[in-house]
Every structure is written in structure tokens, then in C-alpha cells.
Amino acid sequence: MQKETKKEHFQFYNSLTGLIKGLENEYTIIDLQNEECVSGKIKYVDGYMNIDLEDVIFYNSRGVGHKFEQFFVRGRLIRYVHIPKHLVAVDVFKKYVGSLKRIKPRKPVHTFKRSRAMKYHKDTIADAYAKT
């Protein structure tokens, strides 16, 4: 698949895009803004909620179905994503977010400027307590 950008990674953590990402390789129904719907297996979801599906049946607004091998849905056209009955949304989201690679915070670099500022700060605090 494609490598996610930092912005997409942020979206997975901080929006419900992560829930849809957790539904990859599951069959579901997606309702679109124009009263149409798509039923199929979610293959890939990106950070903007664009979805690639496979084994798809596309139903137009009149209810006529068309079969496709692959189908792409832009995120801004999605109205609703049905979660399969055998899955619990909270569990899917927690499982996906737990599987994401966490970025370790960097340790601060001790430079002469930083150590001198800390020494000056400690001296200021000591003087303040000594005067009281």
C-alpha cells in the first residue's frame, strides 16, 4: 500500500478515520451523499477517508446495482459507513490505534547554554528562598 504522511497519521489518531481504517479487509456498506451506496470489501483507507474497495456492488439512487472488481470513493462524498454487526466500533478503534507505531519523544540535548541557564535558575531560586 501507500506510505502515510504525517498529516494522515494525525488524522488516524484524532478523527474517526482511524475507525474506518480499522475496518480494512471487512465487507461493509458505504452510503454516499447523492443517495447512492456501495457495498464491498474495504481494501485501503487513507488519512482523508478516501476508500479503495474490491468485490463491489454499486447501487444508484434508483436501486439498480452494478458490479465492479474495484471501486474508489472520495472521502468528501461519504455520508455514512455501516459497521458490520459482528464488530464493536470502540473495540475496532482501540485495536487500530493500539497497533499504530508511537513516536518516542526525543531526549533534550544538554548544551552549554542550557546548563548555564539551569545553573542561573537554581541560583535565583536559592537566593529567593534565602531572603525569606
C-alpha positions as CSV (number, residue, x, y, z in Angstrom):
1,M,0.0,0.0,0.0
2,Q,1.0,3.6,0.2
3,K,3.0,5.3,2.9
4,E,1.0,7.7,5.0
5,T,2.1,11.3,5.5
6,K,2.4,12.9,8.9
7,K,-0.9,14.7,8.3
8,E,-2.7,11.4,7.5
9,H,-1.2,9.8,10.6
10,F,-2.5,12.7,12.7
11,Q,-6.0,12.1,11.2
12,F,-5.9,8.4,12.1
13,Y,-5.3,9.3,15.7
14,N,-7.6,12.3,16.1
15,S,-10.6,11.6,13.9
16,L,-12.9,8.7,13.1
17,T,-10.8,8.0,10.0
18,G,-9.0,5.5,12.3
19,L,-12.2,3.6,12.8
20,I,-12.7,3.2,9.1
21,K,-9.0,2.2,8.7
22,G,-9.7,-0.5,11.3
23,L,-12.4,-1.9,9.0
24,E,-9.9,-2.8,6.3
25,N,-10.5,-6.3,4.9
26,E,-14.1,-6.3,6.1
27,Y,-17.2,-6.2,4.0
28,T,-19.4,-3.2,4.6
29,I,-21.9,-0.7,3.1
30,I,-21.0,2.9,2.4
31,D,-23.8,5.5,1.8
32,L,-22.8,8.4,-0.4
33,Q,-24.0,12.0,-0.4
34,N,-26.1,11.6,-3.6
35,E,-28.4,8.9,-2.3
36,E,-26.3,6.1,-3.8
37,C,-24.5,3.3,-1.9
38,V,-21.6,1.0,-2.3
39,S,-21.3,-2.5,-0.8
40,G,-18.0,-4.3,-0.8
41,K,-14.7,-5.2,0.9
42,I,-12.6,-2.3,2.1
43,K,-9.1,-2.7,0.7
44,Y,-7.4,0.5,1.7
45,V,-8.3,3.8,3.6
46,D,-6.1,6.9,3.6
47,G,-6.0,9.7,6.1
48,Y,-8.5,11.8,4.1
49,M,-11.1,8.9,4.3
50,N,-10.7,8.0,0.6
51,I,-11.5,4.4,0.4
52,D,-10.5,1.7,-2.1
53,L,-12.9,-1.2,-2.3
54,E,-13.0,-4.6,-4.1
55,D,-15.8,-7.0,-5.0
56,V,-18.2,-4.1,-5.1
57,I,-21.8,-3.7,-5.9
58,F,-22.7,-0.1,-6.6
59,Y,-26.4,0.9,-6.2
60,N,-27.6,4.1,-7.8
61,S,-30.4,6.3,-6.5
62,R,-33.0,4.1,-8.3
63,G,-31.7,0.9,-6.6
64,V,-30.1,-0.6,-9.7
65,G,-27.0,-2.5,-8.9
66,H,-23.8,-2.6,-10.9
67,K,-20.9,-4.9,-10.1
68,F,-17.3,-3.8,-10.1
69,E,-14.0,-5.5,-9.4
70,Q,-12.5,-2.4,-7.8
71,F,-14.1,0.9,-6.7
72,F,-12.7,4.2,-5.3
73,V,-14.7,6.5,-3.1
74,R,-13.6,10.0,-2.3
75,G,-13.8,10.9,1.4
76,R,-15.9,14.0,0.9
77,L,-18.6,12.0,-0.9
78,I,-19.2,9.7,2.1
79,R,-22.3,10.2,4.2
80,Y,-22.2,7.1,6.3
81,V,-20.2,3.9,6.8
82,H,-22.1,0.9,8.2
83,I,-20.1,-1.0,10.7
84,P,-20.6,-4.8,10.4
85,K,-22.8,-6.3,13.1
86,H,-20.2,-8.7,14.4
87,L,-17.8,-5.8,15.2
88,V,-17.9,-3.3,18.0
89,A,-16.9,0.2,16.9
90,V,-15.0,1.1,20.1
91,D,-13.0,-2.2,20.1
92,V,-12.1,-1.7,16.4
93,F,-10.9,1.8,17.0
94,K,-8.9,0.9,20.1
95,K,-7.3,-2.1,18.4
96,Y,-6.3,0.0,15.4
97,V,-4.9,2.9,17.4
98,G,-3.0,0.5,19.7
99,S,-1.4,-1.1,16.6
100,L,0.0,2.3,15.4
101,K,3.7,2.9,15.8
102,R,4.2,5.5,18.5
103,I,6.9,8.1,18.1
104,K,9.2,8.3,21.0
105,P,9.9,11.8,22.3
106,R,13.4,13.0,21.8
107,K,15.6,13.5,24.9
108,P,16.7,17.1,25.4
109,V,20.2,17.9,24.2
110,H,22.3,19.3,27.0
111,T,24.3,22.2,25.7
112,F,26.4,24.7,27.5
113,K,23.7,27.4,27.0
114,R,21.1,25.2,28.6
115,S,23.3,24.1,31.5
116,R,24.3,27.7,32.2
117,A,20.6,28.8,32.2
118,M,19.7,26.0,34.6
119,K,22.5,27.0,36.9
120,Y,21.4,30.6,36.8
121,H,17.8,29.5,37.5
122,K,18.9,27.4,40.5
123,D,20.9,30.3,41.9
124,T,17.9,32.6,41.5
125,I,15.6,30.2,43.3
126,A,18.2,29.7,46.1
127,D,18.5,33.4,46.6
128,A,14.7,33.9,46.7
129,Y,14.4,31.2,49.5
130,A,17.4,32.6,51.4
131,K,15.8,36.1,51.6
132,T,12.5,34.8,53.1
